[in-house]
Each structure stands twice: as structure tokens, then as C-alpha cells.
Amino acid sequence: MTIETRCVETTHDGALLEGVLAFDPAAAPRPTVMIFHSWAGRSDAEVEVARRMAALGYAGLACDLYGKGKRGTNKEECEALMNPLMADRDLLQSRLLHWLETVHALPEVDGDRIAALGFCFGGLCALDLARTGADVRGVASFHGLFIPPGNREGTPIQARVIAFHGWDDPMAPPDHVGALGEELTRAGADWQIHAYGGTMHAFTNPGAADPAAGLLYNPTAAGRAWTSFEAFLAEIFG
């Protein structure tokens, strides 16, 4: 198998966005996973996840939600990029749906089999895509934020939903977990939440090493989550 990547540019609400698509050029249109980035912006880490999707026989698109070249290098810069979208969930959801529309138009993509995953802020984005009622096969949140948007109550969720969560994550405490389950149930979703004990925020990120802030890489939880995610993809794309 040969895996290639190419840039995918699109414009939304005046922002030029640059995604990276990973795919096997010899394959027919493939089931495709959209990847939403953490608060720092689209980076090589998301592109590597897209390549992992292609290695599994799918295609992967690392989506840019901030604008071409916009990435945070410290807490203040990351917050400055993320907070406007957190404060305007209508705009965020519109951008997510725009990316979905863009993905549908790509020749490498099987438009009937699209899913999304996200990490941290991107996990919230994956959940928000489902909250719009978008016609995607499934969404996955890895140590995502569970804060409800407040604008989608009563909207049925079509996508199957899976969340991988560290029980000791201070950014999504146990009451947020219960509230998410109740929200997804009200929306009629097919959902599951995998909670890992002794596990903090950013547990899939090898660079997370600040337990005082609740950030710590946990290779055991990361491996368990990825194994479950691969099974989830096989289920929704089968």
C-alpha cells in the first residue's frame, strides 16, 4: 500500500482553511475519517492520525478549524484561537458542516461512509458535528470537552457516538460525563462512553506531562482507546 497526502483548501466565513488528506491512490473511494485538532490547531500530529486511517484502509482528512497557518505555541495563544469558536457554537458547527460538505466532494471519498474523531477541543467538535444531526456514520471523542452547545436541544443525533475519557480529567469531571450521557439519550443517539480510571486529560498525547494541571500521557489507556476505536470504525463502516 502506498499512502499519499495532499492539501485541501476551502474557505468558510472569510477564513482560508487548509486540511491534509491521506489516502491510497490505488484504492477506490474509501470510507473517510475527519480529524479535528486540539486547541493548538492543525499540526503534524493530526496528519499522522490521517495517515493511520489510510493505513487501516480508509482515508483520513486532518481538518483545520482556525485558518491556514494558525497554530498556538503556548496557553495564551491556544486560548486566543479556541475561545472565539467556543463562545460561538453556531459558527463552530457551521464550520464543521462546511468541512463535511467539502469532504463529500473529494474524489477519494465514499460520501456514504464518513466519520469524525477529535482530540480535546477536537473531541468537542466531533460531538458538536453529531449534535447538528449531520448524516455521518459515527463520531469519536478522545479526552474531549463535554460542554453542551445550548443550541441543539431537540435535534435528533443520527451518528453513532463513542467517547474515550479519563476519569480524572479535570476538564470533564464526572458530572459532565453523566450530563453527556443524558443529553445523548434525549437525542436518541446510539452512544457509548469508555472511562479509564487513574487517567487524566490528554492521555493519548506522549507530550502531556503536567499532572498538576491534569495533563498526563497514559499509554495503557491510549492503547485501549485506539483498539476500541478501530473496532468502532469496523462496525460503522461495515
Secondary structure by P-SEA (a helix, b strand, c coil): cbbbbbbbbbbccccbbbbbbbccccccccbbbbbbbccccccaaaaaaaaaaaaacbbbbbccccccccccccaaaaaaacaaaaacaaaaaaaaaaaaaaaaacccccccbbbbbbccaaaaaaaaaaaacccccbbbbcccccccccccccccccbbbbbbbccccccccaaaaaaaaaaaaaacccbbbbbbccccccccccccccccccbbbbaaaaaaaaaaaaaaaaaaac
